[in-house]
């Protein structure tokens, strides 16, 4: 197996990506001093770079290590007379010193040729992306995708891109979403190719497009959503011309499939700074297309109807929930983050102006749970995620009935039982929902919730509350009542469960007596 390589080939001369008529060039500049392509004092590559030589400038990266499997594959394609280049995100992340596991390649080989070259080298090969010119494979811990040079675009009414094979690496890079993803490493020669000034934009932490933003987003409107995702993931700033195009072309996103939109939203929400990306979606109007409930939270605030800015509050709750991830809810947790973002989406529909200038949102948690389920279903989220997020939205206000600890043990048991496996997330969502600037009020709410959690722990230790069941199961209920399986057994079970929640453990004999008392009042008992 070939050893890991070092990026040290050649790179295109610096130049801006949108310059008309500028030919793609490959000139000679070692990537180990790639940060010198930046033109100003603020042009510094973000991130940490591995294996920095002692005494090197802290602003300049050492040559990042290229996975050996990439070099092997480059040699294999070259031996067969085909070009191969590592492209896109992996090249960007190598420069940033980020870990690289999934490897994307571009080649002049057709899919059937690529499949033959991967066979016998990879541990597994699949062709589910063949229609788009992509063959996938796994080699050790690495997933690789090899795609034939291509061009692609949507027509005005299509939800799927039209794919045509391209003729060169430079043409393939031109179709990429952003200049920072339009860099390549030609293998096995280790030649760094940057025809659109991606390194310059990476140094500036700026998102620009290889062609005009209008052409890029016209080719694939999902790129507008991807811009928000990269802003959240990498902390990049969207260039003014890109932001303007996102605003002007936001409605174009409606032609993209719900599944693709969902996948980008998930990546954005699981990023280090989702607020940054969400704010960009709202400000450009993209959220009106993909998540309209979010901008709808920007309820007007005027001198007559002063109330909390629900939109800003929701983003703050999201940030606070992220800060509480850990232990039994390890981050990043999609269910918690979705619930935090959407917990108040029922407020616009339930807003009522009260006499004297007050504002109320009665039952907004119930309405919000329904709206949450509807939106997540529209975005094609799986049933488990949809159900869990909607349930958290429904329960997020339950704690506020606790007061200063007036709940009975029965009410505490019901709180735990209703939350079920979501209890850890509900704890975090409830705590995050306190965004008051009144320090005394915030401290009081925190102490009260501390008390509730302590009571839950005591009851769980004494009663194994997480697995609350009636003292009698279905078989025992049928034996006591002398009935066959049917709806009456379920009703009896629910009655005994309610007894268990209200009274705690009562023992089988007391449960049997209560069951018989309940049964005597049921219409079915007369015919038994």
C-alpha positions in Angstrom: 0.0 0.0 0.0 1.3 3.4 -0.9 2.0 5.7 2.0 0.1 8.9 2.7 1.1 11.7 0.4 1.7 15.4 0.8 0.0 18.0 -1.2 2.8 19.8 -2.9 2.1 19.9 -6.6 0.9 22.9 -8.6 -1.9 25.3 -8.3 -3.7 27.7 -10.6 -2.5 31.3 -10.5 -4.6 33.4 -8.2 -7.6 35.1 -9.7 -11.2 35.6 -9.0 -13.7 33.0 -9.9 -16.2 35.2 -11.8 -13.7 36.9 -14.1 -15.2 36.6 -17.7 -12.9 35.1 -20.3 -10.2 34.0 -17.9 -8.9 30.6 -19.0 -8.4 27.9 -16.4 -4.7 27.6 -15.8 -2.4 25.4 -13.8 0.7 27.2 -12.7 3.3 26.3 -10.1 2.8 27.1 -6.5 3.4 24.7 -3.6 0.3 24.1 -1.5 2.5 24.3 1.6 2.5 28.0 1.1 -0.9 28.2 -0.4 -2.0 30.9 2.1 0.4 33.3 0.3 -2.1 33.4 -2.5 -4.2 35.6 -0.2 -3.8 39.2 -1.2 -4.5 41.2 2.0 -3.6 41.2 5.6 -7.0 39.6 6.5 -6.5 36.7 4.1 -5.8 33.9 6.5 -6.9 30.3 6.1 -9.2 29.4 9.0 -8.9 26.1 10.9 -5.9 24.2 12.3 -3.5 22.4 10.1 -1.9 19.1 11.0 1.8 18.3 11.2 2.9 22.0 11.1 6.7 22.1 10.8 8.5 23.6 13.8 9.2 27.3 13.3 6.7 27.7 10.5 4.4 30.7 10.4 1.3 30.1 12.4 -0.7 31.6 9.5 0.5 29.1 7.0 -0.5 25.5 6.8 1.8 22.6 6.4 0.9 20.3 3.5 -2.0 18.2 4.7 -1.8 14.5 4.4 -3.7 12.9 1.5 -5.2 9.5 2.4 -3.2 6.6 0.9 -6.3 5.1 -0.7 -6.6 8.2 -2.9 -3.0 7.8 -4.1 -3.6 4.1 -4.8 -6.8 4.8 -6.8 -5.0 7.5 -8.8 -2.3 5.1 -9.8 -4.9 2.4 -10.7 -6.8 4.8 -13.0 -3.5 6.2 -14.5 -2.4 2.6 -15.3 -5.6 2.2 -17.2 -5.1 5.4 -19.1 -7.7 7.5 -17.2 -7.4 10.8 -15.3 -8.5 10.9 -11.7 -8.7 13.8 -9.3 -9.8 14.3 -5.7 -12.3 17.1 -5.8 -14.6 19.3 -3.8 -15.1 19.1 0.0 -12.3 16.7 0.7 -9.8 19.0 -0.9 -11.2 22.0 1.0 -11.1 20.0 4.3 -7.5 18.9 3.7 -6.5 22.5 3.4 -8.4 23.4 6.5 -6.9 20.5 8.4 -10.3 18.9 9.0 -10.7 15.1 9.1 -11.5 13.5 5.7 -13.2 10.1 5.5 -15.5 10.2 2.5 -13.5 10.9 -0.7 -15.1 12.4 -3.9 -13.3 11.9 -7.2 -13.8 13.1 -10.8 -12.6 11.1 -13.8 -12.8 11.0 -17.6 -13.7 7.3 -17.3 -17.3 6.3 -18.0 -19.3 4.7 -15.2 -18.8 1.2 -16.6 -15.1 1.7 -16.8 -15.0 3.1 -13.3 -16.9 0.1 -12.0 -14.4 -2.3 -13.5 -11.4 -0.4 -12.0 -13.0 -0.4 -8.5 -13.8 -4.1 -8.7 -11.1 -6.1 -7.1 -9.6 -3.1 -5.3 -12.5 -2.0 -3.1 -14.1 -4.1 -0.4 -17.5 -3.3 -1.8 -18.8 -1.5 -4.9 -22.3 -0.1 -5.6 -23.9 1.7 -8.5 -27.0 3.4 -7.1 -25.7 6.7 -8.5 -25.0 5.4 -12.0 -27.7 7.6 -13.6 -25.7 10.6 -12.4 -22.4 9.1 -13.5 -21.3 8.0 -10.0 -20.0 4.7 -8.8 -19.5 4.2 -5.1 -17.2 1.9 -3.1 -15.7 1.2 0.3 -12.1 0.6 0.9 -11.2 0.0 4.6 -12.6 3.0 6.6 -13.0 5.2 3.5 -16.1 5.6 1.4 -15.2 6.7 -2.2 -17.4 8.1 -4.9 -16.1 8.4 -8.4 -18.0 10.5 -10.9 -17.5 11.0 -14.6 -16.8 14.6 -15.6 -20.3 16.1 -16.0 -22.5 19.1 -16.4 -25.9 19.3 -15.0 -28.8 21.8 -14.8 -32.5 21.9 -14.0 -35.1 23.0 -16.5 -37.8 25.4 -15.4 -40.2 22.8 -14.1 -37.9 19.9 -13.1 -37.2 18.5 -9.7 -34.3 16.4 -11.0 -31.1 17.6 -12.7 -30.4 16.8 -16.4 -27.0 15.2 -16.5 -24.5 15.2 -19.4 -20.9 14.1 -19.4 -18.2 16.7 -19.6 -14.8 16.6 -21.3 -12.3 18.0 -18.8 -11.6 18.5 -15.1 -11.8 22.3 -15.5 -15.2 22.1 -17.0 -16.3 19.8 -14.2 -15.0 22.2 -11.6 -16.9 25.1 -13.2 -20.3 23.4 -12.5 -19.5 23.1 -8.7 -21.4 25.0 -6.1 -18.8 27.3 -4.6 -15.2 28.2 -5.4 -14.0 26.7 -2.1 -15.4 23.4 -3.4 -14.1 23.8 -6.9 -10.5 22.8 -6.2 -9.0 19.5 -7.2 -5.9 17.4 -6.6 -5.0 15.5 -9.8 -3.7 12.0 -9.0 -1.3 10.4 -8.8 0.8 13.4 -9.9 -0.4 15.4 -6.8 -1.1 18.5 -9.0 -3.3 21.0 -7.2 -5.9 22.6 -9.5 -7.7 25.8 -8.6 -9.1 27.6 -11.7 -11.6 29.8 -9.8 -9.6 31.2 -6.9 -10.9 28.8 -4.3 -7.9 29.1 -2.1 -8.2 32.9 -2.1 -11.9 32.6 -1.0 -11.0 30.0 1.6 -8.5 32.4 3.0 -11.2 35.1 3.1 -13.7 32.6 4.6 -16.0 33.7 1.7 -18.6 31.8 -0.3 -18.6 32.7 -4.0 -19.6 30.7 -7.0 -17.3 29.6 -9.9 -19.7 31.1 -12.5 -22.2 33.8 -11.8 -24.5 33.1 -8.8 -27.5 33.3 -11.1 -26.1 30.6 -13.4 -24.9 28.5 -10.5 -28.3 28.6 -8.7 -30.1 28.1 -11.9 -28.2 24.9 -12.5 -29.2 23.6 -9.0 -31.3 25.8 -6.7 -30.4 23.6 -3.7 -27.1 25.4 -3.8 -28.8 28.4 -2.2 -29.7 26.2 0.8 -26.2 24.8 0.8 -24.8 28.3 1.1 -26.6 28.7 4.4 -25.4 25.3 5.5 -21.7 26.1 4.8 -22.1 29.4 6.6 -23.3 27.4 9.7 -20.8 24.6 9.4 -17.6 26.6 8.5 -18.4 30.1 9.7 -18.1 31.5 6.2 -19.6 34.7 5.0 -21.7 34.7 1.9 -20.5 37.2 -0.7 -22.9 40.1 -1.4 -23.6 39.1 -5.0 -24.3 35.5 -3.8 -26.7 36.8 -1.1 -28.5 39.0 -3.6 -29.0 36.1 -6.0 -30.3 33.9 -3.1 -32.9 36.6 -2.3 -33.9 37.1 -5.9 -34.1 33.4 -6.7 -35.5 32.1 -3.5 -38.8 30.9 -5.1 -36.7 28.7 -7.5 -36.0 26.4 -4.5 -39.6 25.2 -4.7 -38.7 22.8 -7.6 -36.2 20.9 -5.5 -37.4 17.6 -3.9 -38.4 17.6 -0.2 -35.9 14.9 0.5 -32.9 17.0 -0.8 -34.1 20.0 1.2 -34.5 17.9 4.3 -31.0 16.6 4.1 -29.5 20.1 3.8 -31.6 21.3 6.7 -30.5 18.4 8.9 -26.8 19.2 8.1 -27.4 22.8 8.9 -29.1 22.1 12.2 -26.4 19.6 13.2 -23.6 22.2 12.5 -21.6 24.1 15.0 -23.6 27.4 14.5 -27.1 26.7 13.1 -28.3 30.1 14.1 -26.0 31.7 11.5 -27.4 29.5 8.7 -31.1 29.9 9.8 -30.8 33.7 10.0 -29.5 33.7 6.4 -32.4 31.5 5.3 -34.9 33.9 6.8 -33.2 37.1 5.7 -33.0 35.9 2.0 -36.5 34.5 1.9 -35.4 30.9 1.5 -37.1 30.0 4.7 -40.4 31.2 3.3 -40.1 28.3 0.8 -38.7 25.5 2.9 -39.6 26.3 6.5 -42.3 29.1 6.5 -43.2 28.6 10.1 -39.8 30.1 11.1 -40.1 33.6 9.5 -43.8 33.6 10.6 -42.4 33.9 14.2 -41.3 37.4 13.5 -44.4 38.8 15.1 -44.5 42.6 15.0 -43.6 44.5 18.2 -45.2 47.9 18.5 -45.7 50.4 21.3 -49.3 49.1 21.9 -48.6 45.4 21.8 -45.2 44.8 23.4 -44.2 41.2 23.7 -41.2 38.9 23.3 -39.8 38.6 19.8 -40.7 34.9 19.3 -38.3 34.5 16.3 -35.3 35.7 18.3 -36.5 33.8 21.3 -36.6 30.5 19.3 -33.1 31.0 18.0 -31.9 31.6 21.5 -33.7 28.6 22.8 -31.9 26.5 20.1 -28.5 27.9 21.1 -29.2 27.2 24.8 -30.4 23.6 24.0 -27.2 22.9 22.1 -25.2 24.1 25.1 -27.0 21.6 27.3 -26.3 18.6 25.0 -24.3 15.8 26.7 -24.5 12.8 29.0 -27.8 11.0 28.2 -28.5 13.4 25.2 -25.2 13.5 23.4 -24.8 16.1 20.7 -25.5 17.0 18.1 -29.0 15.8 18.7 -31.4 16.4 15.8 -34.6 15.8 17.8 -33.7 18.2 20.5 -32.6 20.9 18.1 -35.7 20.6 15.9 -37.9 20.8 19.0 -36.1 23.8 20.3 -36.4 25.6 17.0 -40.1 24.7 16.4 -41.4 24.8 20.0 -43.3 28.0 19.6 -44.5 27.8 16.0 -48.1 27.6 17.3 -47.9 31.1 18.6 -48.8 33.1 15.4 -52.0 31.1 15.0 -53.0 31.4 18.7 -52.0 35.0 19.4 -54.7 37.1 21.1 -54.4 40.7 22.2 -55.8 41.1 25.7 -57.3 44.3 27.2 -54.6 46.6 28.4 -52.1 45.6 25.7 -51.2 42.1 26.9 -50.7 39.2 24.5 -51.6 35.6 25.1 -51.0 32.4 23.1 -53.4 29.9 24.7 -52.8 26.2 23.7 -50.0 27.2 21.4 -48.2 24.0 22.4 -51.0 21.8 21.1 -51.4 23.8 17.9 -47.6 23.8 17.5 -47.3 20.1 17.9 -49.8 19.6 15.0 -47.9 22.2 12.8 -44.6 20.5 13.6 -45.9 17.1 12.6 -47.3 18.6 9.4 -44.1 20.4 8.4 -41.8 17.4 9.2 -44.0 15.1 7.2 -43.9 17.5 4.3 -40.1 17.5 4.5 -40.2 13.6 4.5 -38.7 13.1 7.9 -39.1 9.6 9.2 -42.0 8.8 11.5 -40.0 8.3 14.6 -38.3 11.7 14.3 -41.6 13.4 13.5 -43.4 11.8 16.4 -40.6 12.6 18.9 -40.3 16.3 17.9 -44.0 16.9 17.9 -44.3 15.3 21.3 -41.6 17.5 22.8 -43.3 20.6 21.3 -46.6 19.4 22.9 -45.0 18.9 26.3 -42.7 21.9 26.5 -45.1 24.0 28.6 -46.1 21.2 31.0 -43.5 22.2 33.6 -45.1 25.6 34.1 -48.0 24.0 35.9 -45.5 22.8 38.5 -45.6 26.2 40.2 -43.4 26.2 43.3 -43.6 22.4 43.7 -47.4 21.9 44.2 -47.5 18.9 42.0 -48.5 15.7 43.7 -46.4 12.5 43.2 -49.1 11.4 40.8 -48.5 14.5 38.6 -44.8 13.9 38.7 -45.3 10.2 37.6 -47.5 11.4 34.8 -44.9 13.9 33.6 -42.3 11.1 33.4 -44.7 8.6 31.8 -45.9 11.1 29.2 -42.3 12.0 28.3 -41.2 8.4 28.2 -37.8 8.0 26.5 -37.9 11.8 25.6 -37.5 12.8 29.3 -33.8 13.8 29.0 -34.6 15.9 26.0 -37.6 17.4 27.7 -35.5 18.4 30.6 -33.1 20.3 28.3 -35.9 21.9 26.2 -37.7 23.2 29.3 -34.5 24.7 30.7 -33.6 26.2 27.4 -37.0 27.8 27.1 -36.1 30.4 29.8 -34.7 33.4 28.0 -35.8 36.1 30.4 -33.4 38.9 31.1 -34.6 39.1 34.6 -31.8 37.3 36.5 -34.0 36.7 39.6 -36.8 35.2 37.6 -34.3 33.0 35.7 -32.8 31.7 38.9 -36.2 31.0 40.4 -37.2 28.9 37.3 -33.9 27.0 37.4 -34.3 26.2 41.1 -37.9 25.0 40.6 -36.8 22.7 37.7 -34.0 21.5 39.9 -36.6 20.5 42.5 -38.7 18.7 39.9 -35.8 16.7 38.6 -34.8 15.8 42.1 -38.3 14.6 42.8 -38.3 12.5 39.6 -35.0 10.9 40.6 -36.3 10.0 44.1 -39.5 8.5 42.7 -37.7 6.7 39.9 -35.3 5.2 42.5 -38.2 4.1 44.7 -40.6 2.9 42.1 -38.6 2.3 38.9 -40.8 5.0 37.4 -39.3 4.8 33.9 -41.0 1.4 33.5 -44.3 2.1 35.2 -46.8 -0.7 34.6 -50.1 -1.7 36.3 -49.8 -4.5 38.9 -51.8 -6.8 36.6 -51.0 -7.5 33.0 -53.4 -8.4 30.2 -53.4 -12.1 31.0 -54.2 -11.5 34.6 -56.9 -9.1 33.8 -58.6 -11.6 31.6 -58.3 -14.3 34.3 -59.8 -12.1 37.0 -62.7 -10.9 34.8 -63.2 -14.1 32.9 -63.2 -12.4 29.5 -61.5 -13.1 26.2 -59.1 -10.7 24.4 -60.8 -7.6 23.2 -61.3 -3.9 23.7 -62.5 -4.3 27.3 -59.1 -5.7 28.3 -57.4 -2.5 27.0 -59.8 -0.3 28.9 -59.2 -2.2 32.1 -55.5 -2.0 31.6 -55.6 1.8 31.1 -57.8 2.1 34.3 -55.2 0.2 36.3 -52.4 2.3 34.8 -54.1 5.4 35.9 -54.5 3.9 39.4 -50.7 3.2 39.4 -49.9 6.8 38.4 -52.3 8.3 41.0 -51.6 6.0 43.9 -48.2 4.5 43.2 -47.5 0.8 43.9 -50.6 -0.7 45.6 -49.9 -4.4 45.3 -51.7 -7.1 43.2 -54.5 -7.7 45.8 -55.5 -4.0 45.9 -55.3 -3.8 42.1 -57.5 -6.9 41.8 -60.1 -5.4 44.1 -60.1 -2.1 42.2 -60.4 -4.0 38.9 -63.5 -5.8 40.1 -65.0 -2.6 41.4 -64.4 -0.9 38.0 -65.8 -4.0 36.2 -69.0 -4.0 38.2 -69.8 -0.6 36.7 -69.1 -1.6 33.1 -72.0 -2.6 30.8 -70.2 -5.8 29.6 -70.2 -7.2 33.2 -74.0 -7.8 33.1 -73.6 -10.4 30.3 -70.5 -12.2 31.7 
